[in-house]
Amino acid sequence: MDLGFETCGNATLIVYDRGIPVLVTDPWISGAQYFGSWMLPYRFTPEQLDAFTAAQHVWLSHGHPDHLNLDSLAQFRDKTVLVPHHHGGRILRDLNAEGYRAQEVADDSWLQISPHVRILCCADWNQDAALLIALGEQCAV
């Protein structure tokens, strides 16, 4: 894929620019959640697993373990972890304290993450967030 995205999980997208994975959203790649009551019903392809490893940025929408999955997040320690501007900033503070390279994404402002991909984060009062992704001149929600 030259420029686009692939859905591959609960809330996981892989975004590509010129064939290079530049962003992964809410990566839940392995393990059970909610005391073992919620499991992944699918397996990732070898290409998807390679793309996770190659992605430059990870975006986390909120703190529920099927979105901010600590077991899965461990494989992204060398990536830039993008978090919404949530009230109190606990997720950002905790990730930085654990050695992640976490960065807060301002609300309602486009952030260029690669030559042809930019994102716009919209956090809400409920400590969740939506992400708009512009691919070239196109925008996907």
N, CA, C and O of each residue as an XYZ file, in Angstrom:
564
protein
N       0.849     -1.173      0.000
C       0.000      0.000      0.000
C       0.898      1.240      0.000
O       1.777      1.377      0.850
N       0.673      2.118     -0.936
C       1.493      3.313     -1.046
C       1.079      4.362     -0.013
O       1.883      4.738      0.839
N      -0.160      4.834     -0.081
C      -0.694      5.817      0.848
C      -2.084      5.355      1.245
O      -2.971      5.256      0.396
N      -2.283      5.070      2.525
C      -3.582      4.594      2.972
C      -3.497      4.005      4.359
O      -2.538      4.230      5.097
N      -4.523      3.243      4.698
C      -4.538      2.618      6.012
C      -5.194      1.255      5.931
O      -5.936      0.944      5.000
N      -4.896      0.465      6.928
C      -5.427     -0.890      7.032
C      -6.014     -1.046      8.429
O      -5.354     -0.742      9.422
N      -7.260     -1.521      8.505
C      -7.845     -1.837      9.807
C      -7.443     -3.257     10.154
O      -7.465     -4.143      9.301
N      -7.078     -3.470     11.399
C      -6.621     -4.815     11.757
C      -6.799     -5.079     13.247
O      -5.856     -5.476     13.932
N      -7.992     -4.859     13.734
C      -8.203     -5.189     15.134
C      -9.297     -4.378     15.766
O     -10.064     -3.687     15.095
N      -9.349     -4.479     17.067
C     -10.358     -3.825     17.888
C     -10.492     -2.347     17.518
O     -11.577     -1.905     17.139
N      -9.440     -1.601     17.619
C      -9.405     -0.188     17.231
C      -8.068      0.125     16.582
O      -7.612      1.268     16.611
N      -7.451     -0.870     16.008
C      -6.094     -0.744     15.483
C      -6.107     -0.474     13.984
O      -6.713     -1.204     13.200
N      -5.425      0.588     13.619
C      -5.172      0.928     12.220
C      -3.663      0.963     12.026
O      -2.914      1.278     12.951
N      -3.234      0.642     10.835
C      -1.860      0.902     10.420
C      -1.959      1.891      9.266
O      -2.635      1.625      8.273
N      -1.289      3.029      9.393
C      -1.323      4.074      8.374
C       0.008      4.065      7.640
O       1.074      4.022      8.255
N      -0.072      4.106      6.306
C       1.114      4.023      5.446
C       1.307      5.311      4.646
O       0.348      5.928      4.183
N       2.563      5.693      4.501
C       2.944      6.793      3.621
C       4.083      6.291      2.745
O       5.145      5.932      3.254
N       3.874      6.262      1.437
C       4.845      5.733      0.459
C       5.263      4.312      0.815
O       6.423      3.934      0.651
N       4.303      3.529      1.306
C       4.560      2.135      1.639
C       5.191      1.911      2.998
O       5.394      0.765      3.400
N       5.503      2.973      3.711
C       6.149      2.875      5.021
C       5.097      3.054      6.108
O       4.338      4.023      6.066
N       5.030      2.144      7.083
C       4.087      2.326      8.193
C       4.524      3.516      9.050
O       5.645      3.540      9.558
N       3.646      4.493      9.208
C       3.997      5.691      9.972
C       3.207      5.825     11.270
O       3.618      6.565     12.163
N       2.072      5.119     11.392
C       1.232      5.263     12.575
C       0.470      3.974     12.835
O      -0.045      3.336     11.917
N       0.412      3.608     14.111
C      -0.446      2.511     14.583
C      -1.351      3.105     15.653
O      -0.875      3.825     16.531
N      -2.642      2.816     15.594
C      -3.557      3.325     16.612
C      -3.969      2.211     17.561
O      -4.190      1.074     17.143
N      -4.069      2.547     18.842
C      -4.589      1.656     19.888
C      -4.170      0.193     19.705
O      -5.029     -0.679     19.576
N      -2.880     -0.081     19.693
C      -2.454     -1.455     19.414
C      -2.735     -2.431     20.564
O      -2.124     -2.362     21.630
N      -3.656     -3.319     20.312
C      -3.885     -4.472     21.188
C      -3.532     -5.673     20.321
O      -4.317     -6.094     19.471
N      -2.344     -6.218     20.547
C      -1.777     -7.213     19.651
C      -1.839     -8.621     20.236
O      -1.911     -9.604     19.498
N      -1.810     -8.712     21.556
C      -1.828    -10.039     22.172
C      -2.418     -9.957     23.568
O      -2.526     -8.881     24.155
N      -2.799    -11.118     24.086
C      -3.277    -11.218     25.459
C      -4.766    -10.981     25.599
O      -5.428    -10.475     24.693
N      -5.267    -11.357     26.751
C      -6.676    -11.180     27.094
C      -6.839     -9.910     27.932
O      -5.897     -9.467     28.589
N      -8.018     -9.342     27.903
C      -8.318     -8.144     28.683
C      -9.503     -8.407     29.606
O     -10.215     -9.403     29.481
N      -9.681     -7.485     30.525
C     -10.800     -7.553     31.463
C     -10.866     -8.912     32.144
O     -11.863     -9.632     32.075
N      -9.740     -9.233     32.814
C      -9.628    -10.456     33.612
C      -9.871    -11.719     32.786
O     -10.433    -12.695     33.283
N      -9.448    -11.692     31.533
C      -9.556    -12.852     30.659
C     -10.890    -13.018     29.977
O     -11.096    -14.002     29.266
N     -11.806    -12.083     30.172
C     -13.136    -12.240     29.575
C     -13.215    -11.720     28.148
O     -14.211    -11.957     27.463
N     -12.200    -11.024     27.691
C     -12.221    -10.446     26.350
C     -10.923    -10.828     25.654
O      -9.845    -10.428     26.092
N     -11.014    -11.596     24.577
C      -9.853    -12.093     23.841
C      -9.888    -11.584     22.400
O     -10.944    -11.225     21.880
N      -8.735    -11.562     21.777
C      -8.675    -11.216     20.358
C      -9.246    -12.367     19.537
O      -8.795    -13.502     19.692
N     -10.221    -12.111     18.673
C     -10.834    -13.182     17.889
C     -10.131    -13.458     16.562
O     -10.667    -14.193     15.732
N      -8.958    -12.895     16.343
C      -8.275    -13.024     15.063
C      -6.776    -13.033     15.300
O      -6.308    -12.748     16.402
N      -6.034    -13.359     14.266
C      -4.572    -13.321     14.319
C      -4.096    -12.302     13.295
O      -4.720    -12.102     12.253
N      -2.986    -11.668     13.615
C      -2.405    -10.710     12.687
C      -1.526    -11.439     11.690
O      -0.907    -12.451     12.016
N      -1.475    -10.915     10.466
C      -0.629    -11.503      9.435
C       0.838    -11.155      9.733
O       1.108    -10.206     10.469
N       1.771    -11.906      9.174
C       3.189    -11.544      9.334
C       3.488    -10.129      8.832
O       4.324     -9.430      9.405
N       2.807     -9.709      7.766
C       3.013     -8.357      7.234
C       2.530     -7.296      8.224
O       3.170     -6.257      8.387
N       1.404     -7.558      8.881
C       0.912     -6.618      9.884
C       1.859     -6.540     11.079
O       2.134     -5.453     11.586
N       2.350     -7.679     11.521
C       3.296     -7.692     12.646
C       4.567     -6.925     12.286
O       5.113     -6.203     13.120
N       5.039     -7.076     11.048
C       6.205     -6.313     10.593
C       5.895     -4.813     10.563
O       6.738     -3.992     10.925
N       4.690     -4.467     10.132
C       4.298     -3.049     10.077
C       4.234     -2.445     11.476
O       4.629     -1.294     11.665
N       3.745     -3.198     12.458
C       3.737     -2.702     13.841
C       5.157     -2.333     14.263
O       5.388     -1.269     14.838
N       6.093     -3.215     13.974
C       7.485     -3.008     14.358
C       8.090     -1.801     13.646
O       8.899     -1.079     14.228
N       7.707     -1.583     12.405
C       8.300     -0.513     11.598
C       7.646      0.851     11.806
O       8.247      1.868     11.462
N       6.448      0.904     12.352
C       5.738      2.180     12.490
C       6.522      3.156     13.362
O       7.179      2.767     14.328
N       6.436      4.416     13.001
C       7.183      5.455     13.713
C       6.421      6.023     14.904
O       7.025      6.452     15.887
N       5.089      6.025     14.814
C       4.251      6.633     15.838
C       3.154      5.661     16.282
O       2.693      4.817     15.514
N       2.758      5.809     17.541
C       1.627      5.065     18.098
C       0.694      6.094     18.713
O       1.142      6.967     19.456
N      -0.600      6.005     18.414
C      -1.591      6.899     19.007
C      -2.504      6.083     19.908
O      -2.969      5.007     19.531
N      -2.753      6.608     21.105
C      -3.616      5.947     22.085
C      -4.824      6.836     22.360
O      -4.668      7.995     22.744
N      -6.022      6.301     22.167
C      -7.229      7.119     22.330
C      -7.606      7.359     23.775
O      -8.021      8.462     24.132
N      -7.467      6.337     24.619
C      -7.848      6.470     26.021
C      -7.284      5.298     26.817
O      -6.603      4.439     26.257
N      -7.561      5.257     28.108
C      -6.891      4.342     29.006
C      -7.490      2.971     29.208
O      -6.976      2.219     30.036
N      -8.539      2.597     28.510
C      -9.068      1.234     28.653
C      -8.066      0.234     28.092
O      -7.420      0.521     27.084
N      -7.919     -0.937     28.719
C      -6.839     -1.858     28.333
C      -6.961     -2.467     26.939
O      -5.992     -3.046     26.448
N      -8.105     -2.358     26.292
C      -8.191     -2.821     24.903
C      -7.764     -1.717     23.933
O      -7.773     -1.919     22.719
N      -7.391     -0.560     24.465
C      -6.868      0.548     23.655
C      -5.456      0.929     24.093
O      -4.579      1.147     23.257
N      -5.244      1.005     25.385
C      -3.911      1.240     25.939
C      -3.513     -0.070     26.601
O      -3.667     -0.253     27.808
N      -3.002     -0.968     25.785
C      -2.674     -2.316     26.231
C      -1.190     -2.358     26.591
O      -0.327     -2.311     25.714
N      -0.906     -2.447     27.884
C       0.485     -2.352     28.338
C       1.363     -3.478     27.809
O       2.532     -3.249     27.501
N       0.820     -4.695     27.697
C       1.610     -5.800     27.149
C       2.000     -5.525     25.698
O       3.148     -5.735     25.307
N       1.052     -5.060     24.915
C       1.331     -4.760     23.512
C       2.196     -3.513     23.368
O       3.070     -3.453     22.503
N       1.950     -2.521     24.215
C       2.678     -1.264     24.113
C       4.170     -1.440     24.363
O       4.977     -0.646     23.879
N       4.540     -2.461     25.105
C       5.950     -2.699     25.424
C       6.815     -2.835     24.167
O       7.998     -2.495     24.194
N       6.242     -3.321     23.080
C       7.049     -3.469     21.859
C       7.214     -2.147     21.099
O       7.865     -2.107     20.055
N       6.627     -1.072     21.622
C       6.720      0.236     20.964
C       7.558      1.233     21.772
O       7.400      2.444     21.614
N       8.437      0.737     22.625
C       9.227      1.622     23.495
C      10.104      2.602     22.717
O      10.395      3.692     23.210
N      10.522      2.232     21.524
C      11.397      3.114     20.751
C      10.619      4.016     19.792
O      11.221      4.695     18.960
N       9.304      4.029     19.899
C       8.454      4.844     19.022
C       8.002      6.111     19.747
O       8.138      6.214     20.966
N       7.476      7.055     19.009
C       6.841      8.217     19.615
C       5.391      7.845     19.893
O       4.641      7.509     18.978
N       5.006      7.908     21.157
C       3.645      7.576     21.574
C       2.866      8.877     21.703
O       3.212      9.740     22.511
N       1.826      9.012     20.911
C       1.008     10.218     20.877
C      -0.247      9.999     21.714
O      -0.963      9.016     21.527
N      -0.507     10.921     22.636
C      -1.687     10.804     23.493
C      -2.502     12.091     23.418
O      -1.939     13.174     23.257
N      -3.820     11.977     23.535
C      -4.678     13.164     23.517
C      -4.446     14.046     24.742
O      -3.855     13.618     25.733
N      -4.912     15.250     24.654
C      -4.855     16.194     25.771
C      -6.035     15.893     26.707
O      -7.074     16.551     26.654
N      -5.844     14.887     27.559
C      -6.872     14.525     28.535
C      -6.678     15.320     29.815
O      -5.551     15.641     30.192
N      -7.762     15.631     30.471
C      -7.731     16.379     31.733
C      -6.808     15.685     32.737
O      -6.943     14.487     32.987
N      -5.895     16.425     33.295
C      -4.985     15.883     34.296
C      -3.707     15.293     33.737
O      -2.706     15.242     34.452
N      -3.694     14.848     32.497
C      -2.488     14.356     31.840
C      -1.867     13.101     32.438
O      -0.665     12.881     32.289
N      -2.665     12.272     33.113
C      -2.113     11.097     33.785
C      -1.456     10.104     32.833
O      -0.368      9.607     33.123
N      -2.090      9.808     31.709
C      -1.527      8.832     30.763
C      -0.169      9.321     30.258
O       0.796      8.557     30.235
N      -0.093     10.581     29.856
C       1.171     11.150     29.377
C       2.244     11.064     30.460
O       3.362     10.620     30.196
N       1.914     11.479     31.650
C       2.870     11.475     32.765
C       3.338     10.061     33.096
O       4.534      9.836     33.282
N       2.411      9.108     33.170
C       2.768      7.728     33.502
C       3.631      7.084     32.426
O       4.585      6.375     32.748
N       3.317      7.314     31.163
C       4.121      6.739     30.087
C       5.540      7.304     30.100
O       6.507      6.555     29.962
N       5.667      8.611     30.264
C       7.005      9.212     30.325
C       7.782      8.696     31.529
O       8.986      8.464     31.425
N       7.119      8.511     32.670
C       7.788      7.983     33.869
C       8.282      6.561     33.653
O       9.254      6.141     34.281
N       7.616      5.809     32.764
C       8.016      4.429     32.460
C       9.035      4.343     31.325
O       9.399      3.249     30.895
N       9.490      5.488     30.845
C      10.544      5.499     29.841
C      10.073      5.576     28.403
O      10.888      5.499     27.483
N       8.769      5.727     28.189
C       8.267      5.897     26.821
C       8.538      7.319     26.356
O       8.650      8.236     27.169
N       8.641      7.494     25.057
C       8.777      8.812     24.449
C       7.368      9.278     24.092
O       6.959      9.233     22.932
N       6.631      9.728     25.118
C       5.235     10.120     24.941
C       5.134     11.619     24.706
O       5.869     12.416     25.289
N       4.205     11.974     23.839
C       4.007     13.375     23.463
C       2.509     13.641     23.434
O       1.747     12.853     22.874
N       2.090     14.734     24.027
C       0.677     15.108     23.994
C       0.349     15.761     22.661
O       1.121     16.572     22.151
N      -0.802     15.402     22.100
C      -1.262     15.974     20.842
C      -2.318     17.016     21.166
O      -3.330     16.710     21.795
N      -2.082     18.240     20.739
C      -3.024     19.325     20.995
C      -4.352     19.055     20.295
O      -4.392     18.474     19.210
N      -5.421     19.480     20.927
C      -6.747     19.367     20.316
C      -6.888     20.324     19.138
O      -6.330     21.421     19.135
N      -7.647     19.883     18.142
C      -8.085     20.734     17.041
C      -6.948     21.421     16.288
O      -7.099     22.543     15.804
N      -5.811     20.738     16.195
C      -4.678     21.284     15.470
C      -4.004     20.150     14.708
O      -3.660     19.125     15.296
N      -3.816     20.325     13.409
C      -3.208     19.286     12.598
C      -1.741     19.116     12.965
O      -1.024     20.093     13.181
N      -1.305     17.859     13.031
C       0.088     17.510     13.302
C       0.595     16.677     12.133
O       0.061     15.601     11.862
N       1.607     17.157     11.445
C       2.208     16.433     10.324
C       3.125     15.350     10.888
O       4.082     15.665     11.595
N       2.847     14.069     10.586
C       3.686     12.993     11.117
C       4.546     12.334     10.040
O       5.424     11.530     10.349
N       4.294     12.672      8.794
C       5.101     12.200      7.675
C       4.805     13.129      6.489
O       3.920     13.979      6.587
N       5.523     12.986      5.383
C       5.299     13.917      4.270
C       3.851     14.001      3.776
O       3.413     15.074      3.360
N       3.094     12.887      3.812
C       1.743     12.895      3.257
C       0.666     12.527      4.269
O      -0.488     12.330      3.889
N       1.016     12.431      5.550
C       0.044     12.061      6.587
C       0.079     13.089      7.711
O       1.135     13.429      8.243
N      -1.113     13.569      8.051
C      -1.253     14.439      9.215
C      -2.462     13.982     10.010
O      -3.381     13.362      9.473
N      -2.447     14.297     11.296
C      -3.524     13.856     12.177
C      -4.090     15.040     12.951
O      -3.405     16.035     13.188
N      -5.343     14.911     13.335
C      -6.010     15.895     14.172
C      -6.738     15.132     15.268
O      -7.586     14.283     14.992
N      -6.404     15.440     16.497
C      -6.949     14.737     17.658
C      -8.035     15.592     18.299
O      -7.883     16.806     18.429
N      -9.123     14.956     18.695
C     -10.229     15.638     19.368
C     -10.568     14.873     20.640
O     -11.300     13.884     20.599
N     -10.034     15.333     21.776
C     -10.332     14.704     23.064
C     -11.687     15.198     23.556
O     -12.106     16.312     23.242
N     -12.372     14.351     24.337
C     -13.670     14.771     24.877
C     -13.628     14.808     26.403
O     -12.627     14.442     27.019
N     -14.717     15.251     26.995
C     -14.812     15.397     28.453
C     -14.781     14.067     29.184
O     -14.571     14.037     30.397
N     -14.986     12.971     28.473
C     -15.067     11.638     29.065
C     -13.718     10.906     29.008
O     -13.676      9.686     29.165
N     -12.625     11.631     28.787
C     -11.274     11.070     28.713
C     -11.115     10.079     27.561
O     -10.368      9.107     27.677
N     -11.803     10.315     26.469
C     -11.667      9.530     25.246
C     -11.265     10.508     24.147
O     -11.165     11.710     24.389
N     -11.038     10.000     22.953
C     -10.664     10.892     21.862
C     -10.959     10.239     20.521
O     -11.011      9.015     20.395
N     -11.147     11.086     19.538
C     -11.276     10.661     18.144
C     -10.062     11.192     17.395
O      -9.452     12.184     17.795
N      -9.722     10.515     16.302
C      -8.577     10.924     15.504
C      -9.003     11.050     14.047
O      -9.573     10.119     13.479
N      -8.726     12.196     13.450
C      -8.894     12.378     12.017
C      -7.527     12.191     11.387
O      -6.523     12.699     11.887
N      -7.499     11.461     10.288
C      -6.244     11.176      9.602
C      -6.362     11.684      8.172
O      -7.225     11.234      7.418
N      -5.500     12.617      7.800
C      -5.486     13.129      6.435
C      -4.379     12.412      5.669
O      -3.213     12.429      6.062
N      -4.776     11.784      4.568
C      -3.851     11.069      3.686
C      -3.729     11.894      2.403
O      -4.612     11.865      1.545
N      -2.636     12.617      2.290
C      -2.551     13.558      1.176
C      -3.606     14.630      1.404
O      -3.591     15.323      2.421
N      -4.508     14.758      0.462
C      -5.593     15.730      0.619
C      -6.876     15.071      1.105
O      -7.881     15.755      1.301
N      -6.863     13.752      1.303
C      -8.056     13.032      1.764
C      -8.034     12.919      3.285
O      -6.962     12.928      3.892
N      -9.203     12.813      3.903
C      -9.304     12.702      5.348
C     -10.183     11.506      5.692
O     -11.259     11.343      5.116
N      -9.732     10.661      6.636
C     -10.478      9.486      7.080
C     -10.705      9.583      8.576
O      -9.841     10.064      9.309
N     -11.857      9.133      9.030
C     -12.165      9.164     10.470
C     -11.967      7.783     11.031
O     -12.167      7.568     12.227
